[in-house]
């Protein structure tokens, strides 16, 4: 079909009409694309078909080169996921990467929405229901998903959202990586070893000793430094100087663990609460495994408190009987106390006004409520009737 010939004096009217239709149908991508194409097609010589096609190509390229905000977690899984996003998009469009925790994810999403930026959220999920409503309004049928997660709390409540890809079988980096491979995105094969290291670490598989050393590098260098290293070189093997420093850190970490165990042995039998200042950022997963898997009489829950630079509290939770996820589900309100995670690996964020003792007692109260709710019900009327029948039958048999 030949392009419509339009005279110069009709351009203002055409552009005005297209703009009206554009904003009237802004929530329908297919219609929006057609109007967009027509409006930009008349920028060229109307009778020049190659020029029109070139105009459309330039416009599509411009749209794809807009800024992309990648919002991911600060642990190895989140950093690996951000690395995958970097190597997927860095040669195509500018990237802004924010590594954050649950306490900041809502504000980062809303900032992107207000700025009109495209964004990806990986290994995190918003805490406020109003943010979820904003994401529902932003999504249009046919859009690519923009949330990639693997946490149980996300899957149970929002796993059916069309804008989210949630799979609890893998770490978030692997969820995002698998989705990209399903889209036939080339050049990502070299990231597979790094994704597998993150998966081993985040799911507590512990088959690859390198995963603990990578976590040590996060503690030593910080999330952004490690991201910079992986953006330049995504090789999953630690370089000799990195390996030496990480191994030394792990040795010192074992000594901190021994000190922390001494501090908690006389505490609550169900809760092992570690006061701030004993362990360092990055110690939690390995310390949780030590307490839960190696102690003769392990607690139901390990909680490690740390005050963040912003002043609020981050409390990492580890368990083996889904207690961590249950505590988060009971205490998280999306306003004062935030949190999320898996059944046995989760985190809570308390306001700065809380003291460590208040955090401890709050978690203990939640655990008591959970245990009370799971206790079998008391003797029912049906139980009494059954017991009476059993007693009657016993007497008849004796008679």
C-alpha positions in Angstrom: 0.0 0.0 0.0 1.3 3.5 -1.0 1.7 6.1 1.7 -1.0 8.7 1.9 0.0 11.8 0.1 -0.5 14.8 2.4 0.0 18.5 1.4 2.1 20.7 3.6 -0.9 22.7 4.8 -2.6 19.6 6.1 0.3 18.6 8.4 -0.8 20.7 11.4 -4.3 19.3 11.2 -3.0 15.7 10.8 -0.5 16.0 13.7 -3.2 17.6 15.9 -5.7 14.8 15.1 -3.1 12.1 15.7 -2.2 13.7 19.0 -5.8 13.7 20.1 -6.2 10.0 19.2 -2.8 9.2 20.7 -3.8 10.5 24.1 -7.3 9.1 24.0 -6.0 5.6 23.4 -2.8 5.8 25.4 -3.6 2.6 27.3 -3.9 0.5 24.0 -0.4 -0.3 22.7 -1.5 -1.6 19.3 -3.5 1.5 18.5 -0.8 3.7 20.0 1.8 2.1 17.7 -0.3 2.7 14.6 -0.9 6.3 15.4 2.7 6.8 16.3 3.8 5.3 13.0 1.5 7.5 10.9 2.4 10.6 12.7 6.1 10.1 12.2 5.7 8.8 8.7 4.5 12.2 7.4 7.8 13.8 8.7 9.4 12.6 5.5 8.6 13.2 1.9 5.0 11.7 1.5 5.8 10.1 -1.8 9.1 8.6 -0.6 8.4 5.0 0.6 12.0 4.3 1.6 12.1 7.5 3.5 9.0 6.6 5.3 10.4 3.2 6.3 13.6 4.8 7.4 11.6 7.2 9.5 9.9 4.4 11.3 13.2 2.6 11.8 14.6 5.7 13.4 11.6 6.1 15.7 11.7 2.5 16.8 15.4 2.8 17.6 14.8 5.9 19.6 12.1 4.2 21.6 14.3 1.2 22.4 17.2 3.4 23.5 15.3 5.1 26.3 16.7 4.8 29.9 16.0 1.6 31.7 16.0 1.5 35.6 17.0 -1.8 37.0 16.0 -2.3 40.6 17.5 -5.3 42.3 18.5 -6.8 45.6 21.9 -6.3 47.4 22.7 -10.0 47.9 24.5 -12.3 45.4 21.3 -13.2 43.7 20.3 -9.6 43.2 23.7 -8.6 42.0 23.9 -11.5 39.5 20.4 -10.5 38.2 21.5 -6.9 37.8 24.6 -8.3 35.9 22.4 -10.2 33.6 20.3 -7.1 32.9 23.5 -5.1 32.3 24.9 -7.4 29.7 21.5 -7.7 28.1 20.8 -4.0 27.7 24.1 -2.0 28.2 24.9 -1.9 24.5 21.3 -0.9 23.6 20.1 1.7 26.1 21.3 3.7 29.1 21.0 1.9 32.4 20.4 3.1 35.9 20.9 0.4 38.4 19.6 0.6 42.0 20.6 -2.1 44.5 18.3 -1.9 47.4 16.3 -3.8 50.1 12.6 -4.2 50.7 12.5 -0.9 52.6 13.3 1.2 49.5 11.8 -0.8 46.6 8.4 1.0 46.7 9.9 4.5 46.5 12.2 3.4 43.6 9.3 2.0 41.6 7.2 5.1 42.2 10.1 7.4 41.2 10.4 5.5 37.9 6.7 5.7 37.3 6.6 9.4 38.0 9.6 10.0 35.7 8.0 7.9 32.9 11.0 5.5 32.9 10.9 1.9 31.9 12.1 -0.3 34.8 12.8 -3.9 35.8 12.4 -5.1 39.4 14.3 -8.3 40.1 14.6 -10.3 43.3 12.4 -7.8 45.2 8.8 -7.0 45.4 6.8 -3.9 46.5 5.5 -3.8 50.1 2.6 -1.4 49.7 -0.6 -2.5 48.0 -0.9 0.9 46.4 2.3 0.3 44.5 0.8 -2.9 43.2 -2.2 -1.0 42.0 0.0 1.4 40.2 1.8 -1.5 38.4 -1.6 -2.9 37.4 -2.5 0.4 35.8 0.8 0.7 34.1 0.6 -2.7 32.4 -1.0 -3.0 29.0 -1.9 -6.3 27.3 1.1 -7.4 25.2 3.7 -5.5 27.3 6.7 -7.5 28.4 6.8 -8.4 32.1 8.9 -6.1 34.3 9.0 -8.0 37.6 11.1 -11.1 38.0 11.1 -12.8 41.4 11.2 -16.2 43.2 10.1 -15.5 46.7 7.2 -17.5 48.2 5.5 -14.4 49.5 5.4 -12.9 46.0 4.3 -16.2 44.4 1.4 -16.7 46.8 -0.1 -13.3 46.4 0.9 -11.9 43.1 2.1 -14.9 41.0 -0.8 -14.6 38.6 0.0 -11.0 37.6 0.8 -10.8 33.8 3.6 -8.3 34.4 5.4 -10.6 36.8 7.4 -13.8 36.2 7.7 -15.7 39.5 9.2 -19.1 40.0 10.2 -20.4 43.4 12.2 -23.2 41.9 15.2 -21.0 41.1 16.9 -17.8 42.3 15.7 -14.6 40.8 18.8 -14.2 38.6 18.0 -17.6 37.0 14.3 -16.7 36.6 15.2 -13.6 34.6 18.0 -15.4 32.7 15.7 -18.2 31.7 13.1 -15.8 30.5 15.6 -13.9 28.4 16.8 -17.2 26.8 13.2 -18.1 26.0 13.0 -14.8 24.1 16.0 -16.0 22.0 18.2 -13.2 23.2 21.7 -13.9 21.8 25.0 -13.6 23.6 24.0 -14.5 27.1 25.4 -18.0 27.3 28.6 -16.8 29.1 26.5 -15.6 32.0 25.2 -19.1 32.8 28.0 -20.1 35.2 27.5 -16.9 37.2 23.7 -17.5 37.4 24.3 -21.1 38.6 26.7 -19.8 41.4 23.9 -17.4 42.5 21.4 -20.1 42.4 23.6 -22.4 44.6 24.0 -19.6 47.1 20.5 -18.3 47.3 18.7 -21.6 47.5 21.2 -23.0 50.1 22.2 -25.8 47.8 25.8 -25.4 48.9 27.3 -27.7 46.2 29.6 -24.9 44.9 32.1 -23.6 47.4 32.7 -20.6 45.2 29.3 -19.3 46.1 30.2 -18.6 49.7 33.4 -16.9 48.6 31.4 -14.7 46.2 29.2 -13.7 49.2 32.3 -12.8 51.1 33.3 -10.5 48.3 30.0 -8.6 48.7 30.7 -8.1 52.3 34.2 -6.9 51.7 33.7 -4.7 48.7 30.1 -3.8 48.8 27.3 -4.6 46.2 28.1 -1.9 43.7 31.8 -2.7 43.6 31.0 -6.3 42.9 28.5 -5.3 40.2 31.1 -3.1 38.6 33.5 -6.1 38.5 30.8 -8.4 36.9 29.8 -5.7 34.5 33.3 -5.6 33.2 34.0 -9.3 33.6 31.1 -11.7 34.3 33.4 -14.7 34.7 32.1 -16.8 37.7 35.6 -17.8 38.7 37.3 -15.6 41.3 40.6 -14.1 40.2 43.7 -15.1 42.3 43.7 -11.9 44.4 40.0 -12.1 44.9 40.2 -15.7 46.0 42.9 -15.0 48.6 41.0 -12.1 50.2 37.7 -14.1 50.2 39.3 -17.2 51.8 40.9 -15.0 54.6 37.5 -13.4 55.2 35.8 -16.9 55.6 38.4 -17.9 58.2 37.6 -14.8 60.2 33.9 -15.4 59.7 34.1 -18.8 61.4 35.5 -17.1 64.5 32.6 -14.6 64.5 30.2 -17.5 64.2 31.7 -19.2 67.3 31.4 -15.9 69.3 27.8 -15.5 68.1 26.9 -19.1 69.1 28.2 -18.4 72.6 25.9 -15.3 72.9 22.7 -17.2 71.9 23.1 -20.5 73.7 21.3 -19.2 76.9 18.5 -17.5 75.0 15.0 -18.5 74.0 14.8 -22.1 73.0 12.7 -21.4 70.0 14.4 -18.2 68.9 18.2 -17.6 68.4 18.4 -13.8 68.3 21.8 -12.2 67.5 22.3 -8.7 68.8 23.7 -6.1 66.4 27.5 -5.7 66.2 28.4 -9.4 66.5 27.9 -10.5 62.9 28.6 -8.6 59.7 26.5 -8.1 56.6 26.8 -11.2 54.5 27.2 -13.6 57.5 23.5 -14.4 57.9 23.0 -17.3 55.5 26.1 -19.2 56.6 25.5 -18.6 60.3 21.9 -19.7 59.9 23.0 -22.9 58.3 25.5 -23.4 61.1 22.9 -23.0 63.9 20.0 -24.9 62.2 22.0 -27.8 60.7 24.9 -28.4 63.1 23.5 -27.7 66.6 22.1 -30.7 68.5 18.9 -29.0 69.5 18.4 -26.2 66.9 15.9 -23.4 67.5 12.9 -22.8 65.3 14.2 -19.5 64.0 17.5 -17.6 63.8 17.2 -13.8 63.7 20.2 -11.5 63.1 19.6 -7.8 63.7 21.7 -5.0 62.0 21.2 -1.3 62.0 21.4 0.2 58.5 22.9 3.5 57.6 19.5 5.0 57.2 18.9 4.3 60.9 16.2 1.6 60.6 16.7 -2.1 61.4 17.2 -5.0 59.0 16.5 -8.4 60.6 17.4 -11.5 58.6 15.5 -14.6 59.4 16.4 -18.3 58.8 14.5 -21.4 59.7 13.9 -25.0 58.6 10.1 -25.3 59.2 8.8 -22.3 57.4 8.8 -20.2 60.6 10.7 -17.3 58.9 8.0 -16.8 56.2 5.2 -17.2 58.7 6.7 -14.5 61.0 7.1 -12.1 58.1 3.6 -12.8 57.0 2.2 -12.0 60.5 4.3 -8.9 61.2 4.6 -7.2 57.8 2.1 -4.4 57.4 3.8 -2.5 54.4 4.0 0.7 56.4 5.8 0.5 59.8 7.2 -3.0 59.4 8.2 -4.2 55.9 9.6 -7.5 54.7 9.5 -10.5 52.4 11.3 -13.6 51.3 10.9 -17.4 51.3 9.4 -19.8 53.8 12.8 -20.4 55.4 14.8 -17.4 54.4 13.3 -13.9 54.9 13.8 -10.5 56.2 12.0 -7.8 58.2 12.7 -4.1 58.4 11.8 -2.3 61.6 11.7 1.5 62.2 14.7 3.2 63.9 12.5 3.8 67.0 12.6 0.1 67.9 15.3 -1.2 70.2 16.9 -4.6 69.8 14.9 -5.9 72.8 11.6 -4.6 71.2 12.5 -6.4 68.0 13.2 -9.6 69.9 9.9 -9.5 71.9 7.9 -8.6 68.8 9.3 -11.7 66.9 8.7 -13.9 70.0 5.1 -12.7 70.3 4.6 -13.5 66.6 6.1 -17.0 67.1 3.8 -17.7 70.1 0.8 -16.6 68.1 1.8 -18.9 65.2 2.4 -21.9 67.5 -0.9 -21.3 69.3 -2.8 -21.1 66.0 -1.3 -24.4 64.8 -2.0 -26.4 68.0 -4.7 -29.0 67.6 -8.2 -27.9 68.8 -9.3 -29.0 72.2 -11.7 -31.8 73.0 -14.8 -31.5 70.9 -18.4 -32.8 71.4 -17.6 -35.4 68.7 -14.6 -36.6 70.6 -16.8 -37.1 73.7 -19.4 -39.1 71.8 -16.6 -41.2 70.2 -15.1 -41.9 73.6 -18.5 -42.8 75.1 -19.2 -45.3 72.3 -15.8 -46.8 72.7 -16.4 -47.2 76.5 -19.9 -48.7 75.9 -18.5 -51.2 73.4 -15.8 -52.2 75.8 -18.3 -52.9 78.6 -20.5 -54.9 76.2 -17.5 -57.1 75.2 -16.7 -57.7 78.9 -20.3 -58.6 79.6 
